[in-house]
Amino acid sequence: MRHFFVLDSAPHAKEHALEVQLPFLQRVLDSFELVPLVFGDADEVRLAPRLSELANDHTFFIASSDLSHFYTYERARALDDGTVQAIVRLDIDAMRQREACGKGPILVLLALAKSLGWQARLLDLRNSGDTTGDHSRVVGYAAIAFLAPES
C-alpha cells in the first residue's frame, strides 16, 4: 500500500467528517480503532483494491459527505434524490456527475462495494430544512448502508 497513503495531519485540520461521525461511533460501538483518511481527487479503480485488503467482518468503511449545498428545499430534494439513486445503484459514472463535497470518498466506496459484492440500502434522506424549517437554503444529507448480500 506504499505510495497510496501518506501520514500527514495537515489535511485533517479543516475537515469536519470526524466531528460528524465520531459521536455516532462512540454511541454504538463499545470500543474501536479509527483510521481517518482524507483525500481529494482519487482514482477509485486503483484505491478500492487497496482498501479491500483491509476488509473483514470487523471493519467499517465510512464515507462522510454533505450532498447538495444552499439550494431551495425543493431543488435540493430533487438533486439529492438523483445522487442517492446513483449511490444505491452503485453507479460510479452517474455519481461522477452528481454534487457532493465528499464525492471522492463516495466513488471509492462505490468501487469497493462493487468489488466486494455489497449492496447499498438507503436508510434516510433529509436536508437541513427538515430540521430547521428554513427551506430557502438547505444542505442535503443521507445515510446509506453497504451490506454483503444475504446468503
N, C-alpha and C positions, 0 to 999 in steps of 0.2 A: 504494500500500500504506500510505499515511499513515493514521494513526489505528488501524491494526490492530496495529502493533508499536511498542513503546516501549523505548528503550535505557535499561536500568537493571540494575545489577549486584546489587542487594539480593536479588531473588528467587533468585539462584543460590547465596547463602550457605549455605542449609540443604539444597540439592538435591544428591543423590548420583548422578544419572544419568551425569554426565560421568566420575565415578570408575569407574563400571562399564563404560562403553562405550569410553572413550579408549584403554585398553591394547589392546583388540582392533583398533581402527582403526590404531593405531601399528604393530601387528604385521603387518597385511595390506596396508596402503597405503604406497607409497613416500613420497608427500607428499600433503597435503590441506589444505584450509582448512575451518574449522569455524565454524558459526554456531549456537550453542546457543539454543534457545527454551524458556522456561519459562512455563507458563500453567496456570490452574486451569480454571474453567468457561469454555468457549469454544464459540461457535456454529460447529460443523463445516461447516454449509451455507455460511456466509459466509467462513470461513477457508480451506477447502480450495481454492477457486478462486484465492485469492491465492498460495497455495503452489504451485499447478500452474503459475503463471507462471515459477517458478524451475526446474521440472523439465526435465531434459535427460539425455543419456546419461552425464554426468559428475557427476550429483547423487545423493546418497543422502539419504533421509529416514529417520530412526531415531526410533521412539517407544520410550522405555525405561520399563519399569514392572515392579514385582513384581505377582504375581497375588494369590491368597488369602494371608491372614496368620493364623498361630497356631491353625490347626485341627489335628486329628489327621491323620496321614498319609492315611488312607483318605478322610476327609471332604474334605481339600484336593484330592486326586486327582479326586474327583467334581466339585467346584466348578470347578477349573481346566480340566478337560476341557470343561465347558459353555462356559467363557469362550473357550477356544481354538476350539471349534467355531463360535461366533458370529463370531470374527475371521476364520477361514478361509472362512466363507460370505459375508464382508463384510456381515454383518447388523447394521447400525447400531442398529436398535430392540432387538434381543436383547442387544447389547453394553451398551446403556444400563442394563440390568437386572443386569449382572454386576459382580463385585467385582474391582477393580484400582486401585492408588493412582494410576496414570497413565492413568485412563480417558479423560480429556480428550484427551491426545495420541493415544491409540489411536483414538478416534472420528474425530478429524481425519484420521488416516492412512487409516482405512477409507473416509471420504468422498473423499479424494484418490485412493485406489486405484480406487474405483468410477468416478470421473470420468475417469480415465486408462485404464480398461480393464485394470488389473492384476489378476492372480490371486494368491491367497495360498497358500503352501505351508508346512506345519508342518515344521520341521527337528528340533526336540527339545522335549520337555515333561518337566520334572522338578520336584522340590521339594528343600528343604534336607535332608530326611530321607534322600534318596538319597545324599547326600554324608556327612552326619554319622552316620547310623544312628539318630539320635533321631527317633522317629516321633510323639512326644507333642505337639509344637507346631512346625509347619513353615511355610515360606514358599514359594510356588509361583513358577516361572519357565518361560518358553517362549521359543523362538527361532522366528520366523516370517518368511519372506522374501516380499516382494511383487514380482512379476515381470510384465513385459509378456508377453502370450501369444505363444507361438512361432508364427511365420508360415510 
